[in-house]
Amino acid sequence: MIRSSLWIALLASLFGLFGSGCRDPEYATCEEPPIPAPADETPTWHGTVRPIYEASCVRCHYDGGPAGFDLSSYALAADWAVPASLAVANKTMPPWPAADCCQSYANDFGLGPADVAAIQAWADGDAPEGDPTDYVAPVIPDTALPRVDLSLTMDAPYLPELVPGETDLSRCFLLDWPEEQTRFVTGLGVRPGNAEVVHHAIALIAGPEVVSGFETLDAADAGPGWDCPGGVVWGATGWLGGWSPGWEGQENPGGRGHEVLPGSKIILSIHYSVVSSEPSPDQTTLDLMLADEVPGTLESLSVYDPAWLSGDLRIPANEEDVVHSFVSTPAPREDGGSRDLVAVNLHMHERGSHGQVAILHPNGSTTCLLQVDRWSYDWQTDYILEQTIALDPDDRLLVECHFDNTGRNQRTVNGTVETPRDLNWAEDEEMCVAYVTAGN
């Protein structure tokens, strides 16, 4: 068991604790618009559904892709029409949990209400193919990095070692950093060595002062890397970004960069998901854009209640909606100025149900940064804000997490659904943290 004081020290070393904070009651959420009624005429594959699938679904659902089945042709998609309509109606697919009513995100590949209605109407109408000449190719954002200056590959292939009855595993790998001068990472991409098993990944910095500790952790495990449940890496000194399938790479807004010192190493945290057949080896590569100078740097701010780390994140068994929220004031910048927020992330584990991250202004108004109405532990990413949002010195940041600890929201381990039990922070497999990326 890790002592609570060590949890606090490790979190502080990565993200910096805020100056002050307090716990507040539940806050209002934004309201999603209703799904519109379908048109009188049944949509067709070529005329309506195919462009939607190509923009938001085929990035994962292709032959050999991570989704496990292919939706790139009419014949294949028609077989999945009804399950797909149910998945988009309850927002389990595509894996974009962020509510549309909160913010616009540059990396959004979710479906709007009209797209959901069209997919439902197509399935309800027996999935007609239609006329191929009606097809209009969608505009799909270019997700490739403008250039790749450095590629770092796992030292050796890793074969996911799954617990019987489970399909998911998080594993961390230490990558050498060859640069002999201070450099700034301005863009990040991931090339899975095995797209069928790599579910998502995050990259972090181990500064020179903590490298030896991670080398010891790596060496203590017989295989490549080490297990890092939930993908969380305590004690890292910086954050490079997150990646999920369908995005080759992401350039930092405004050319800003994450500083990496000589003697550092990079930690690649990969979530493996084996949804078909037996696991097979992976040797993933991290692609990076670098710069010697940048117009501004990036920092990661974390929002959480330090008391949660010492046992105050209580989630009683059989409770349907347990709410934990915290409001905190970021430590001021050295120049006393505002920060430009560029990305936001919310982190819970399996019993999370929904949550939000927001700015609370001194005049009592609120700016929603992220709202997740249907939390899924399997789908987590950085939400890149389409437009930067100012965080003024007297603004506060809110994180609010809702947990469902009833029998319907338990893990399946070794083929058996777990019985609800009292939970708490980390050692009982739960967390509530918001990560907000700010530019300076």
Secondary structure, DSSP 4 states (H G I P E B T S, - for coil): ---HHHHHHHHHHHH---SEEE---------PPPPPPPPSSPP-IIIIIHHHHHHHTTTTSSTTSTTSS--SSHHHHHHTHHHHHHHHHTT-SSS--B-TTT--BTT-----HHHHHHHHHHHHTT-----GGG---------S-S--SEEEE-SS-B---PPTT--EEEEEEEEE---SS-EEEEEEEEE-S-TTTEEEEEEEEE-TTTHHHHHHHHHTSSSSSEE-GGG--TT--EEEEEE-TT-SEEEPGGG-BEEE-TT-EEEEEEEEE--SSS---B--EEEEEEES--S-BEEEEEE--GGGGGTT--B-TT-S-EEEEEEEEPPPPTT---EEEEEEEEE--TTEEEEEEEEE-TTS-EEEEEEESS--TT----EEEEEEEEE-TT-EEEEEEEE--SGGG--EETTEEPPP--B-BSTTSB--EEEEEEE-
